[in-house]
């Protein structure tokens, strides 16, 4: 009897996970670095803006084939300022932002690397960020637009890191998937996941990764990245990583749904702590440390629920905890069969 119940639970769990993956929206913003009047680096005569765009378009197509919504910051050779790239991402309520670039160096350095926003650990990381941040010099009134940010001043970077801090763990996770895919799938030199101060990552309100696909200044790697073969392989490697990240994202959303299907008729009291049109991974760092948070989708709105109790008295204790954690607008709802029934 116990074995039958276990098999039933496994089947229910699989069915629910599959349903979530099929019905929940997952959006990725693909940002081709540079463009228009900004060529990016031109190592060995190659154009970073062109290569980044080709990889971005191939990546987007692969992701769409996997059922992922894709939003592009540019699809042609046009200049888009850094703030607008972030605005495009934020308007899309995406779950992931990827900025595609090619690296450069005075040596024959090679290999693919991924970056998340943070304080540069060494001069090399700072130089990479400095190169990408210098894009702002192509923009009008950049001093006021970026609050006096100076790409050449390491102290300016410190102010960049605060806004992305709540997404840092997820950004590192996504970057790790991509980095591992480069190494395992393409046998690329592992330049690891690093942190540095990139303006384009500062203003995005979601996990964000900047990908340096390789060095145009390296003769062999530059030729590879400029080829259709190289661009296709890089796009496929990133796509595979993003699909794995998405699948784990939904796998981690909730395990309590299995229990809900075992005791479908029970009415619970829960605390609704937030509602948003953006889907967040159900990790404590996304909810100010609160654990056992679930999500229910109603129309296009995701409602986040904390605690699960059979009495109103117990729910009110969770309500106090939620409000003490900063969710001042929290309130108690009744809940049955994965649905919010009514508000108290």
Residue pairs with C-beta under 8 A, 6 or more apart in sequence:
9 258
9 262
12 258
12 261
12 262
13 255
13 257
13 258
16 257
16 258
16 261
17 250
17 251
20 250
20 253
21 246
21 247
21 250
22 67
23 297
24 250
24 253
24 279
24 297
25 69
25 279
26 67
26 68
26 69
26 95
26 246
26 249
26 250
26 279
27 68
27 69
27 70
27 71
27 92
27 93
27 94
27 95
27 96
28 63
28 68
28 69
28 70
28 71
28 94
28 95
28 96
28 97
28 98
28 242
29 70
29 71
29 72
29 73
29 88
29 89
29 92
29 94
29 96
29 97
29 98
29 204
29 206
30 56
30 59
30 60
30 63
30 70
30 71
30 72
30 73
30 98
30 100
31 56
31 72
31 73
31 74
31 85
31 89
31 97
31 98
31 99
31 100
31 200
32 49
32 52
32 53
32 55
32 56
32 57
32 72
32 73
32 74
32 100
33 40
33 48
33 49
33 52
33 99
33 100
33 101
33 102
33 132
33 200
34 40
34 48
34 49
34 52
34 101
34 135
35 49
35 53
35 74
35 76
35 77
35 78
35 79
35 80
36 49
36 77
36 78
36 79
36 80
37 79
37 138
38 49
38 79
38 135
38 138
39 47
39 48
39 49
40 47
40 48
40 49
40 52
40 101
40 102
41 48
41 102
41 103
41 104
41 131
41 216
41 217
42 48
42 216
43 102
43 104
43 215
43 216
43 217
43 218
43 222
44 216
44 217
44 219
44 222
44 223
46 102
46 216
46 222
46 225
46 226
48 101
48 102
48 104
48 216
49 77
50 77
51 102
51 213
51 216
51 225
51 226
51 231
52 100
52 101
52 102
52 213
53 74
53 75
53 76
53 77
54 231
55 100
55 213
55 231
55 234
55 235
55 238
56 72
56 100
56 235
57 72
57 75
58 231
58 232
58 235
58 236
59 98
59 100
59 235
59 238
59 239
60 70
60 72
61 235
62 235
62 236
62 239
63 70
63 239
63 242
63 243
64 70
66 239
66 243
66 246
68 242
68 243
68 246
69 92
69 94
71 88
71 89
71 92
71 94
73 80
73 84
73 85
73 88
73 89
74 80
79 138
80 88
81 135
81 136
81 138
81 139
81 145
82 135
82 136
82 139
82 146
82 199
82 200
82 203
83 145
83 146
83 203
85 99
85 200
86 97
86 200
86 202
86 203
86 204
87 203
89 97
89 204
89 205
89 206
89 208
90 203
90 204
90 205
90 206
93 277
93 278
94 206
95 206
95 207
95 246
95 249
95 278
95 279
96 174
96 206
96 207
96 208
96 209
96 242
96 245
97 201
97 204
97 206
97 207
97 208
97 209
98 208
98 209
98 210
98 211
98 238
98 242
99 198
99 200
99 201
99 208
99 209
99 210
99 211
100 211
100 213
101 132
101 210
101 211
101 212
101 213
102 212
102 213
102 214
102 215
102 216
102 225
103 109
103 113
103 128
103 212
103 213
103 214
103 215
103 216
103 217
104 131
104 215
104 216
104 217
105 215
105 217
105 218
106 217
107 217
108 215
108 217
108 218
108 219
109 215
109 217
109 218
110 189
110 214
110 215
110 218
110 220
110 221
111 188
111 189
111 190
111 191
111 214
111 215
111 221
112 179
112 182
112 186
112 188
112 189
112 191
112 211
112 212
112 213
112 214
112 234
113 179
113 191
113 192
113 193
113 194
113 211
113 212
114 175
114 176
114 178
114 179
114 193
114 194
114 209
114 210
114 211
114 212
115 125
115 128
115 129
115 175
115 193
115 194
115 195
115 196
115 198
115 201
115 209
115 210
115 211
115 212
116 164
116 168
116 171
116 172
116 175
116 193
116 194
116 195
116 201
116 208
116 209
116 210
117 160
117 161
117 164
117 168
117 171
117 195
117 196
117 197
117 198
117 201
117 202
117 208
118 161
118 168
118 195
118 196
118 197
119 157
119 158
119 161
119 195
119 196
119 197
120 126
120 129
120 154
120 157
120 195
120 196
120 197
121 194
121 195
125 194
125 195
125 196
126 154
126 157
126 196
126 197
128 196
128 212
129 151
129 157
129 196
129 197
129 198
130 151
130 152
132 198
132 199
132 200
132 210
133 149
133 151
133 197
133 198
133 199
134 151
135 199
135 200
136 142
136 145
136 146
136 149
136 151
136 199
137 151
139 145
146 199
147 159
148 156
149 156
149 159
149 160
149 199
150 156
151 199
156 197
157 196
157 197
158 197
160 197
160 198
160 199
160 201
160 202
161 197
163 202
163 203
163 205
164 171
164 201
164 202
164 204
164 208
166 285
166 286
167 205
167 206
167 207
167 208
169 283
169 285
170 207
170 281
170 283
171 207
171 208
171 209
172 193
173 207
173 245
174 207
174 209
174 241
174 242
174 245
175 193
175 209
176 193
177 241
177 242
177 244
177 245
178 209
178 211
178 237
178 238
178 241
178 242
179 190
179 191
179 192
179 193
180 241
181 237
181 238
181 240
181 241
181 244
182 188
182 190
182 234
182 237
183 190
185 236
185 237
185 240
186 233
186 234
186 237
188 214
191 212
198 210
200 210
201 208
201 209
201 210
206 278
211 238
213 225
213 234
214 221
214 222
214 224
214 225
214 234
215 221
215 222
216 222
216 225
216 226
223 230
224 230
225 231
225 234
249 281
252 281
252 282
252 283
253 281
253 282
253 294
253 295
254 282
254 294
254 295
256 292
256 294
256 308
257 294
257 338
260 337
260 338
264 336
264 337
265 336
265 337
266 310
266 336
267 334
267 335
267 336
267 341
268 308
268 309
268 310
268 334
268 335
268 336
269 307
269 308
269 309
269 310
269 311
269 312
269 314
269 315
269 332
269 333
269 334
269 335
269 344
270 294
270 305
270 306
270 307
270 308
270 309
270 315
270 318
270 332
270 333
270 334
270 335
270 340
271 305
271 306
271 307
271 315
271 318
271 319
271 322
271 330
271 331
271 332
271 333
272 303
272 304
272 305
272 306
272 330
272 331
272 332
272 333
272 340
273 287
273 290
273 293
273 304
273 305
273 306
273 322
273 327
273 330
274 287
274 303
274 304
274 327
275 301
275 302
275 303
275 304
276 301
276 302
276 304
277 300
277 301
277 302
278 302
279 295
279 302
280 286
280 287
280 295
280 302
280 304
282 293
282 294
282 295
284 290
284 291
284 293
286 293
287 293
287 304
287 306
287 325
287 327
288 325
288 326
288 327
289 325
290 306
290 321
290 322
290 325
290 327
292 306
292 307
292 308
293 304
293 305
293 306
294 304
294 305
294 308
295 302
295 303
295 304
295 305
296 302
296 303
296 305
296 335
296 338
296 339
296 340
297 303
298 340
303 340
305 333
305 335
305 340
306 318
306 321
306 322
306 327
306 330
307 314
307 315
307 318
307 321
307 322
308 335
309 315
309 318
312 332
312 344
315 332
316 332
319 330
319 331
319 332
322 330
323 330
331 343
331 344
332 343
332 344
333 340
333 341
333 342
333 343
333 344
334 340
334 341
334 342
334 344
335 341
